[in-house]
Amino acid sequence: MLELSSDVNPVDVAAYATKRADGSVQVMLINKTNSTHTVTLSFDGFNPTKIAKYNPRKVVALLNDAGIVRNRLKINSAITNAKAFLDVTREFGSFDNYVWRFVDGKPLRRKRGQPVPARTELSDALSKDLSRRGFKFVGSTICYAFMQAVGLVNDHDLVCFRYKQV
């Protein structure tokens, strides 16, 4: 049994279990509060103008940063996506203007009783358009989760307090 130190708030910790080839289980605990803070600091507060200017030395520094996922493809995609984000912002005036045109400026609401999808034709279209514009790691499922997070789609049940707020 795994016990947390009394100074750790369980809400702030995520646990990931992985079964190893030998049958044993490896458990990794991540302090969500600190890791979010670390990633924000590591990536200059997610400022796309700064990230778009990252050079090979900064990439090496990120690859050595134990507080983030150290995957060269994902780090390079963050730089590529920052550049593409700035291009979209120049073309549409804001990224907000760009994404809201996929839903004609109004949040889409899931019909009562319908299951919550992992992707839709709209998230497929957003994914394809983002890819065409040079974005990386923007599959349809990721795009649908983004659409939920920013309020382009409202998948809350009618009885959920958040339904009317989104």
N, C-alpha and C positions, 0 to 999 in steps of 0.2 A: 504494500500500500504506500502511496506517495503522500507525504505530508508537506504542506506549505508552511513556511515560517510565519509566525504570528504577525509580522509586520507587512505581509503581502495581502493586498486586497484581491480576493478571488475574481472579482469583476474585471480587474485590470490584467488578468493573466489568461492567455490562450494556451491550450495544451494540444499538441499534435503527437499522435502515436503512429509509429511506423513499425511494421513487422519486418524483421531482418530475415535473410536467407536461412539462418540457423534456427529460426523459429522464435528467437527472443524478440522482445518488444522494446524499442527505444522511444522514450517519451521526451519531447522537447517542450519546455515552457518558455513562453515569450511574454515579457512584460509589455502589454499593448500600449500603455500610456507612454512609456519611455521609448519604445520602438517607433511610434508615430512621431514623437518629438525628434528622435535621432534622424529619421528619414527626412523630415522637414528641414532640419539643420544641414544635413548632408547635401540636399538638393536646393540650397539657397532659398528656402521658403517656397519652393515650387515656382519661382519667378522664371517664366519662359524666356525672357530676354537674356537672363544670366545663363540659364541652362543651355540655350542655343549656342553660346560662345564657349562651352567647355572644350578644352583641348586634351590631347593624349595624357598629359601630366595629371589633369583632374580625374580622368577616367581611371588611371592607375591608383590615385588616392581613394576613389570610390571602391575599387576592387579590393582595397586593403582595409576598408571600413567595416569592422565586425558588427556594426549596428544595423546594417542593411543587407538585403539579399545581394550577394556579390556575383552577379551573372553578367558577363560582358555584353551579351546580346540585349539584355533588358536595359542596362545602363546606356548602351549606344542607341537603343530605341527611344529612351527618354530624351536624348539630345535631338534625335531626328524628329520626334514628335513635337518638341518645343519649337523647332524651326517651322514645321508644318502648321502648328498652331498659330504662329505669328503670321504666316502667309494667309491662313483663313481669316484671321482678324483683319488684315489689310483688305482683303477682298470683300468681306461682308460687314465691316465696321466693328464687329465683335464676334466672338465664338458663340455667344448667346443667340445672336441673329441667325447665325448659320444653323445651329441645331434645331431651333424652334420652327424653322421652315419645314422640317420633316413631319410635323404634326399640325401644320397650318396655324401655329401660334396658340393652340389650345391643348391642354393636357387631355390625353386619351384615357377613358375610364373603362376598366374591365367590366363586362356585363355580369350581373349576378349569376352565381352558379358555375361560371366558366373557370376552368383551372388557370393558375398563373403560369404563363409560358416561360420557357428559358430563352426563347428568341421569337421574333415575329418577322413578317415581311418588311416592316419598317426598320427593325434593327439590322436585317440583312442589307437593306438599302443604305443605311447609315454606315455600316461596316465597309461596304463596297466603295462608297464615296470617300470615306476617310482613307482607305487603302489607296485609292486612285490619287489622292492628294499627298501620298507619301507617308502616312501614319503607319506605325508598326504595332503589333500585338493588339489589334482592334477587331477581333472576331465578333460575330453576331451576338453571342451570349454575353460577352463583355459589354458590348454596346447596349444590349437590353438592360443590363444591370445599371449602366450609366443613365439610361433614359429613366429608370425608376428613381435613381438617387437624386436626379435634378428636377424631377417632377414632370417630365414629358409624358409619362404614363403613370396612372394611379391604379395600382393593383390592390389597394387596401379593400377589405370587405366593407360593405355598407355600414355594419355595426361598429367598425373600428373608429376610435376617436380621431384618427389621422385622416380618414377618408375625406371629410369636409375641409380639412386644413390644407390638403395638397391640391 
